[in-house]
């Protein structure tokens, strides 16, 4: 542990990115692609533990799901890259089981669910920044999918907007262990403080604070 001060829960939020059945659950359209890394990190249980600690400490839990209307009219008719994969697999269709937040992460009354996420940076097409600033939140912890896509995109924007950013290294997953490990070891330390979920929870509870670690998984 370092001498990083304890984190003030009143100024802190954990942002849960795309904990939706298409990623998290058997039968989800993209679950097979992330299952191995999910298992390697134990991310669902680790995240549930973090969320319990966040609520107990009085910090804010924010859910950031992605969804599209049937037919994907919100995006180009000729998608490429990762969006092409979303369309081809018919993933995250609004009001479908696949787009629903997984039961383990069911939003509670005190939580906030961000609407309007259509891309991969949770700030880009939503009012996430407005909500955080209006609540006086200047510290965020990120968890979810994918390690090297939506989590990393959101991390970079948060860093550039002046937030104190933590990424919870055992609460994220990617489509391969290589991509997951590379993002955490090479990219995360440039734009955040990579820490384990347990270290972050300890800091919220008034502990010494999490040490920066590019290998906290």
C-alpha positions in Angstrom: 0.0 0.0 0.0 1.1 3.6 -0.6 0.4 6.7 1.4 -2.5 7.6 -0.9 -5.2 9.1 1.3 -8.5 7.4 1.9 -11.1 8.2 -0.7 -14.0 10.5 0.2 -17.2 8.5 -0.6 -19.3 11.6 -1.0 -17.1 12.7 -3.9 -16.8 9.2 -5.4 -18.8 7.0 -7.9 -18.2 3.6 -9.4 -19.3 3.4 -13.0 -20.4 -0.1 -14.1 -20.0 -0.4 -17.9 -22.2 -2.9 -19.8 -22.9 -5.5 -17.1 -25.6 -6.8 -19.5 -26.7 -10.3 -20.3 -25.3 -10.4 -23.8 -21.8 -10.1 -22.1 -22.3 -11.6 -18.7 -24.7 -14.6 -19.0 -24.9 -18.0 -20.6 -26.9 -17.5 -23.8 -25.8 -14.0 -24.3 -24.7 -13.2 -27.8 -21.2 -12.2 -26.8 -20.7 -14.2 -23.6 -18.6 -16.9 -25.3 -16.1 -14.2 -26.3 -15.5 -12.9 -22.8 -16.3 -15.9 -20.6 -12.7 -17.1 -20.2 -11.4 -13.7 -19.1 -14.4 -13.2 -16.8 -13.5 -16.5 -15.2 -9.9 -15.6 -14.9 -10.6 -12.4 -13.1 -13.7 -13.5 -11.1 -15.2 -10.2 -12.2 -18.8 -10.7 -11.4 -18.2 -11.6 -7.7 -15.5 -9.0 -7.4 -17.7 -6.3 -8.8 -20.6 -7.4 -6.5 -18.3 -7.1 -3.5 -17.2 -3.6 -4.6 -20.7 -2.4 -5.2 -21.7 -3.6 -1.7 -18.8 -1.7 -0.3 -19.6 1.4 -2.3 -23.2 1.5 -1.1 -22.2 0.8 2.5 -19.8 3.7 2.4 -22.3 6.1 0.9 -20.7 6.5 -2.5 -22.6 6.5 -5.7 -23.2 3.5 -8.0 -23.8 4.4 -11.7 -24.8 1.9 -14.3 -23.8 2.6 -17.9 -25.5 0.0 -20.3 -25.5 0.3 -24.0 -28.6 -0.4 -26.2 -29.9 0.1 -29.7 -33.4 0.1 -31.2 -34.2 -2.9 -33.4 -32.5 -2.4 -36.7 -29.7 -0.3 -35.3 -31.0 2.9 -36.8 -28.9 5.1 -34.5 -25.7 4.1 -36.2 -24.4 3.9 -39.8 -25.9 1.4 -42.2 -22.4 0.2 -43.0 -20.8 -0.3 -39.6 -17.2 -1.5 -39.3 -14.9 -2.5 -36.5 -16.5 -3.4 -33.2 -19.9 -2.0 -34.0 -20.1 -4.3 -37.0 -19.7 -7.2 -34.5 -22.5 -5.8 -32.4 -24.8 -5.6 -35.3 -23.9 -8.9 -36.8 -24.5 -10.7 -33.5 -27.7 -8.8 -32.9 -26.5 -7.6 -29.5 -27.8 -5.1 -27.0 -31.2 -4.7 -28.6 -33.3 -2.3 -26.5 -35.9 -4.1 -24.2 -34.4 -7.5 -24.9 -33.1 -10.0 -22.3 -29.6 -9.5 -23.8 -29.6 -5.8 -23.2 -30.9 -6.1 -19.6 -28.5 -5.6 -16.7 -27.5 -8.9 -15.2 -29.3 -9.9 -12.0 -26.1 -9.7 -9.9 -25.9 -6.0 -10.7 -29.6 -5.1 -10.5 -29.8 -1.4 -9.9 -31.0 -0.4 -6.4 -33.1 2.6 -5.5 -30.0 4.7 -4.7 -28.2 3.9 -7.9 -28.2 5.9 -11.2 -28.7 4.4 -14.6 -27.3 6.4 -17.4 -29.3 6.4 -20.6 -28.2 7.1 -24.2 -25.0 5.1 -24.5 -24.6 4.2 -28.2 -20.9 4.1 -28.5 -17.9 3.1 -26.4 -17.0 6.1 -24.3 -19.6 6.3 -21.5 -19.3 10.1 -21.6 -19.8 10.6 -25.4 -23.5 10.3 -25.9 -24.8 10.5 -22.3 -25.2 13.0 -19.5 -22.7 11.2 -17.3 -20.4 14.2 -16.9 -23.3 16.5 -16.0 -24.5 14.0 -13.3 -21.1 13.6 -11.8 -20.4 17.3 -11.6 -23.8 18.1 -10.3 -23.3 15.7 -7.5 -19.9 17.1 -6.7 -18.2 13.8 -7.7 -14.5 14.1 -8.8 -13.3 10.6 -8.3 -14.6 7.6 -10.3 -13.8 3.9 -10.4 -14.4 2.0 -13.6 -15.4 -1.6 -14.1 -17.0 -3.7 -16.8 -16.6 -4.5 -20.5 -14.4 -4.5 -22.5 -11.1 -4.0 -20.7 -9.6 -2.5 -23.8 -12.7 -0.9 -25.4 -15.5 0.8 -23.4 -13.6 0.8 -20.1 -10.5 2.2 -21.6 -12.3 4.7 -23.8 -14.2 6.0 -20.7 -11.0 6.0 -18.6 -9.2 8.2 -21.2 -12.0 10.8 -21.3 -12.4 10.9 -17.5 -8.7 11.5 -17.2 -8.7 14.3 -19.7 -11.7 15.9 -18.0 -9.8 16.1 -14.7 -11.4 13.3 -12.7 -9.4 11.2 -10.3 -9.7 7.8 -12.1 -9.3 4.3 -10.7 -9.7 1.2 -12.9 -10.6 -1.9 -11.0 -8.3 -4.5 -12.7 -10.2 -7.6 -11.4 -13.6 -6.2 -12.3 -13.0 -6.0 -16.1 -12.9 -8.5 -18.9 -12.0 -8.6 -22.6 -12.3 -11.0 -25.5 -8.8 -12.4 -25.0 -6.4 -12.7 -22.1 -3.7 -11.1 -24.2 -5.8 -8.0 -24.9 -6.9 -7.8 -21.3 -3.4 -8.1 -19.9 -1.9 -5.6 -22.4 -4.5 -2.9 -21.6 -4.0 -3.2 -17.9 -0.2 -3.3 -18.0 0.5 -0.8 -20.8 -2.5 1.6 -21.1 -4.2 1.8 -17.8 -1.3 3.3 -15.8 -1.1 6.2 -18.3 -4.7 7.4 -17.7 -5.7 6.0 -14.3 -4.7 4.3 -11.1 -5.1 0.6 -11.7 -6.1 -1.2 -8.5 -8.0 -4.3 -7.3 -11.6 -4.0 -6.3 -10.7 -4.9 -2.7 -8.0 -2.2 -2.5 -10.5 0.4 -3.7 -13.2 -0.8 -1.3 -10.7 -0.6 1.6 -9.9 3.0 0.7 -13.5 3.9 0.6 -14.0 2.4 4.0 -11.3 4.7 5.4 -8.3 2.6 4.8 -4.8 3.8 3.8 -5.8 4.0 0.1 -5.0 1.8 -2.8 -1.5 1.7 -4.2 -1.1 2.3 -7.9 -0.5 -1.0 -9.6 -0.4 -1.9 -13.3 -0.7 -5.6 -12.3 -3.5 -5.5 -9.7 -5.2 -8.7 -11.0 
